[in-house]
Amino acid sequence: MGLKRTVCAMICLIAPPSRAKNWLLRRFGWRVMPTARIGFSWISLRCLTLQSGVRIGHGNFIVAESLHCDEGGSIRHLNRITGPMYARLGKFACIGSQNAILRAPRGVTWGRAIFRLGTWSKITVGHVIDCTRSVRLGDYSILAGRGSQVWTHGYLHAAEGIDRFRIDGSVTIGNNVYIGSGCVVNAAVKIGDAITVGSGATVSTSLRIAGLYVSQPLRMVELDYTTARQRHPQINVPGLVETVVHKRPANGS
């Protein structure tokens, strides 16, 4: 962590919210509008942009590449946003309290990952979002209730022995989407516009037609390790600590 990042993080943590605090952060190159408000939080970033009326509450731990919040955006209290990712909140977007938005360090992860929350979209309380790959929510969407999980990676183990590989894939959630409490969204899933996902559902395939989706009866799906290994392109990035393949949505986007 560089000296500039450490100094700015200390200012964020110990200085009370004020225009003077914002002015001081601007002296170090951060773009913080006078009307933004930063509570007692540890914020360590290469770049921070807070537009007019942005609110960051108390007890947050934010260590990432960059954070950009458009007008009226907010991050409430006791959130953890960590890892080599780029976070962006649209106008009046909100991250509630006690959420974890996480990415593992380089070597475990590869490439660029973006967490994006669209205009007037919201993540409420106590959710976990894995940003091994990018996670994007469109406008006017909500991850509601408590305890939902969004995953952008998973594993497939060989039938015998130690062999396994990791499957990475970005998650995209469209506009005007409601995801109820206690849901799990798996890697490489795309959820289209105007979709409601009922509480407790597991979304393991893309949803494209507007409407209400609820939990289905448990069923067995045929799965062959070798076929699955060959189905997706392998990632060849120097320094990766394990075998990784990249799963894309069914339409190839």
C-alpha positions as CSV (number, residue, x, y, z in Angstrom):
1,M,0.0,0.0,0.0
2,G,1.5,3.4,-1.0
3,L,2.0,6.3,1.3
4,K,-0.7,8.4,-0.4
5,R,-3.3,5.6,0.1
6,T,-2.3,5.1,3.7
7,V,-2.5,8.8,4.5
8,C,-5.9,9.2,2.8
9,A,-7.2,6.1,4.6
10,M,-6.1,7.6,7.9
11,I,-7.8,10.9,7.1
12,C,-11.0,9.0,6.3
13,L,-10.8,7.0,9.5
14,I,-10.1,9.7,12.1
15,A,-11.4,13.0,10.7
16,P,-15.1,13.8,11.2
17,P,-17.3,14.3,8.2
18,S,-16.8,17.9,7.0
19,R,-16.0,20.0,4.0
20,A,-12.5,20.4,5.4
21,K,-12.0,16.6,5.3
22,N,-13.1,16.6,1.7
23,W,-10.8,19.5,0.9
24,L,-7.9,17.7,2.5
25,L,-8.6,14.6,0.4
26,R,-8.7,16.7,-2.7
27,R,-5.2,17.9,-1.9
28,F,-4.1,14.3,-2.3
29,G,-5.7,13.9,-5.7
30,W,-9.1,12.4,-4.8
31,R,-12.1,13.9,-6.4
32,V,-14.5,14.6,-3.5
33,M,-17.2,17.2,-4.0
34,P,-17.7,19.6,-1.0
35,T,-21.3,18.3,-0.4
36,A,-20.2,14.6,-0.1
37,R,-19.9,13.1,3.4
38,I,-17.5,10.5,4.5
39,G,-17.9,8.9,7.9
40,F,-15.3,7.2,10.1
41,S,-14.3,4.4,7.7
42,W,-11.0,2.9,6.4
43,I,-10.9,3.7,2.6
44,S,-7.8,2.8,0.7
45,L,-8.0,3.3,-3.0
46,R,-5.9,4.4,-6.0
47,C,-8.8,6.7,-7.1
48,L,-11.9,8.0,-5.3
49,T,-14.6,10.0,-7.0
50,L,-17.6,11.2,-5.0
51,Q,-20.1,13.5,-6.7
52,S,-22.6,15.9,-5.0
53,G,-24.6,14.5,-2.1
54,V,-22.8,11.1,-1.8
55,R,-22.8,9.6,1.6
56,I,-20.4,7.0,3.0
57,G,-21.2,5.9,6.6
58,H,-19.2,4.6,9.5
59,G,-17.3,1.4,10.0
60,N,-16.8,0.6,6.4
61,F,-13.6,-1.2,5.3
62,I,-13.0,-0.4,1.6
63,V,-9.7,-1.5,0.0
64,A,-9.9,-1.7,-3.8
65,E,-8.6,-0.2,-7.0
66,S,-11.2,2.6,-7.3
67,L,-14.6,3.7,-6.2
68,H,-16.8,6.1,-8.3
69,C,-20.1,7.3,-6.9
70,D,-22.4,9.4,-8.9
71,E,-24.7,12.0,-7.5
72,G,-26.7,11.0,-4.4
73,G,-25.1,7.5,-4.1
74,S,-24.6,6.0,-0.7
75,I,-22.7,3.3,1.2
76,R,-24.1,3.0,4.7
77,H,-22.4,1.3,7.6
78,L,-20.2,-1.7,8.3
79,N,-19.6,-2.9,4.8
80,R,-16.6,-4.7,3.5
81,I,-15.5,-4.0,-0.1
82,T,-12.1,-5.5,-0.7
83,G,-9.9,-6.8,-3.5
84,P,-8.5,-5.7,-6.9
85,M,-11.7,-4.5,-8.4
86,Y,-13.3,-1.3,-9.7
87,A,-16.5,-0.2,-8.1
88,R,-19.1,2.2,-9.5
89,L,-22.4,3.4,-8.1
90,G,-24.9,5.2,-10.3
91,K,-27.1,8.1,-9.3
92,F,-28.8,7.5,-6.0
93,A,-27.6,3.9,-5.9
94,C,-27.2,2.5,-2.4
95,I,-25.2,-0.2,-0.7
96,G,-27.0,-0.8,2.7
97,S,-25.2,-2.1,5.8
98,Q,-23.2,-5.2,6.7
99,N,-22.6,-6.3,3.1
100,A,-19.4,-8.1,1.8
101,I,-18.3,-7.4,-1.8
102,L,-15.1,-9.4,-2.1
103,R,-12.4,-10.3,-4.6
104,A,-9.4,-12.5,-4.0
105,P,-5.9,-11.2,-4.8
106,R,-4.1,-11.5,-8.1
107,G,-2.8,-15.0,-8.8
108,V,-6.1,-16.4,-7.5
109,T,-8.0,-14.0,-9.7
110,W,-7.2,-12.8,-13.2
111,G,-8.0,-9.8,-15.5
112,R,-10.2,-6.9,-14.6
113,A,-13.3,-7.1,-12.5
114,I,-16.0,-4.4,-12.1
115,F,-18.7,-4.1,-9.5
116,R,-21.5,-1.8,-10.9
117,L,-24.7,-0.7,-9.2
118,G,-27.0,1.2,-11.6
119,T,-29.2,4.2,-11.0
120,W,-31.5,3.9,-8.0
121,S,-30.5,0.3,-7.5
122,K,-29.9,-1.0,-4.0
123,I,-28.2,-3.8,-2.1
124,T,-29.9,-4.0,1.3
125,V,-28.4,-5.8,4.3
126,G,-26.1,-8.7,4.9
127,H,-25.5,-10.0,1.4
128,V,-22.3,-11.5,0.0
129,I,-21.1,-10.7,-3.5
130,D,-18.1,-12.5,-5.0
131,C,-16.3,-10.5,-7.6
132,T,-13.9,-13.1,-8.9
133,R,-15.4,-11.8,-12.2
134,S,-17.5,-8.7,-12.8
135,V,-21.0,-8.3,-11.2
136,R,-23.3,-5.7,-12.7
137,L,-26.7,-4.6,-11.6
138,G,-28.8,-2.4,-14.0
139,D,-31.0,0.5,-13.1
140,Y,-33.9,0.3,-10.5
141,S,-33.0,-3.2,-9.3
142,I,-32.7,-4.5,-5.8
143,L,-31.0,-7.3,-4.0
144,A,-33.6,-7.3,-1.3
145,G,-34.0,-8.8,2.2
146,R,-31.0,-10.4,3.8
147,G,-28.5,-13.2,3.2
148,S,-28.4,-13.5,-0.6
149,Q,-25.2,-14.6,-2.4
150,V,-23.9,-13.8,-5.8
151,W,-21.0,-16.0,-7.0
152,T,-18.8,-15.6,-10.1
153,H,-16.8,-18.8,-9.6
154,G,-17.3,-22.4,-8.7
155,Y,-15.5,-25.7,-8.9
156,L,-15.9,-29.1,-10.6
157,H,-14.1,-32.0,-9.0
158,A,-13.0,-35.2,-10.9
159,A,-14.9,-38.3,-10.1
160,E,-11.8,-39.6,-8.2
161,G,-8.6,-38.1,-6.9
162,I,-7.4,-34.6,-6.3
163,D,-8.0,-33.1,-9.7
164,R,-10.4,-30.2,-10.1
165,F,-10.8,-27.0,-12.0
166,R,-12.4,-23.7,-11.4
167,I,-15.2,-22.2,-13.5
168,D,-15.3,-18.3,-13.6
169,G,-18.1,-16.3,-15.2
170,S,-19.5,-12.7,-14.7
171,V,-23.0,-12.1,-13.5
172,T,-25.2,-9.5,-15.1
173,I,-28.5,-8.4,-13.6
174,G,-30.8,-6.2,-15.7
175,N,-33.1,-3.3,-15.0
176,N,-36.1,-3.4,-12.7
177,V,-35.1,-6.7,-11.2
178,Y,-36.1,-7.8,-7.7
179,I,-34.2,-10.6,-6.0
180,G,-35.8,-11.8,-2.8
181,S,-34.1,-12.7,0.5
182,G,-31.8,-15.7,0.7
183,C,-31.2,-16.3,-3.0
184,V,-28.0,-17.7,-4.6
185,V,-27.0,-16.5,-8.0
186,N,-24.3,-18.7,-9.7
187,A,-21.5,-17.9,-12.1
188,A,-22.1,-16.8,-15.7
189,V,-25.8,-16.1,-15.1
190,K,-27.6,-13.2,-16.8
191,I,-30.9,-12.1,-15.4
192,G,-33.0,-10.0,-17.9
193,D,-35.1,-6.9,-17.3
194,A,-38.3,-6.9,-15.3
195,I,-37.7,-10.2,-13.5
196,T,-38.6,-11.1,-9.9
197,V,-36.8,-13.9,-8.2
198,G,-38.6,-15.3,-5.2
199,S,-37.0,-15.8,-1.8
200,G,-34.7,-18.7,-1.3
201,A,-34.2,-19.5,-5.0
202,T,-31.0,-20.7,-6.6
203,V,-30.4,-19.2,-10.0
204,S,-28.0,-21.5,-11.9
205,T,-29.1,-20.6,-15.5
206,S,-29.8,-17.4,-17.2
207,L,-33.3,-15.9,-17.0
208,R,-34.4,-14.0,-20.1
209,I,-38.2,-13.7,-20.1
210,A,-39.8,-11.1,-17.8
211,G,-41.8,-12.6,-15.0
212,L,-41.7,-14.3,-11.6
213,Y,-39.3,-17.1,-10.9
214,V,-39.5,-19.3,-7.8
215,S,-37.7,-22.4,-6.5
216,Q,-38.0,-25.6,-8.4
217,P,-38.0,-29.2,-7.1
218,L,-34.5,-30.7,-6.5
219,R,-33.4,-32.7,-9.6
220,M,-30.4,-34.6,-10.8
221,V,-28.5,-33.3,-13.8
222,E,-26.1,-35.6,-15.7
223,L,-22.5,-34.4,-15.4
224,D,-19.3,-35.7,-16.9
225,Y,-16.0,-34.2,-15.7
226,T,-14.0,-34.6,-19.0
227,T,-16.8,-33.2,-21.1
228,A,-17.3,-30.2,-18.8
229,R,-13.6,-29.5,-18.7
230,Q,-13.5,-29.2,-22.5
231,R,-16.7,-27.2,-22.8
232,H,-15.2,-23.9,-21.8
233,P,-11.9,-22.2,-22.8
234,Q,-9.1,-22.5,-20.3
235,I,-7.5,-19.2,-19.0
236,N,-3.8,-19.1,-19.6
237,V,-2.6,-16.2,-17.5
238,P,0.9,-16.3,-16.0
239,G,0.8,-16.7,-12.2
240,L,-2.6,-18.3,-11.8
241,V,-2.4,-20.8,-8.9
242,E,-4.9,-23.4,-10.3
243,T,-6.6,-24.5,-13.5
244,V,-9.4,-22.0,-14.5
245,V,-11.9,-22.1,-17.3
246,H,-14.1,-19.2,-18.4
247,K,-17.8,-19.9,-18.6
248,R,-19.9,-17.5,-20.7
249,P,-23.7,-17.0,-20.8
250,A,-25.5,-19.2,-23.2
251,N,-25.9,-16.5,-25.9
252,G,-22.1,-16.1,-25.9
253,S,-22.1,-12.4,-24.7
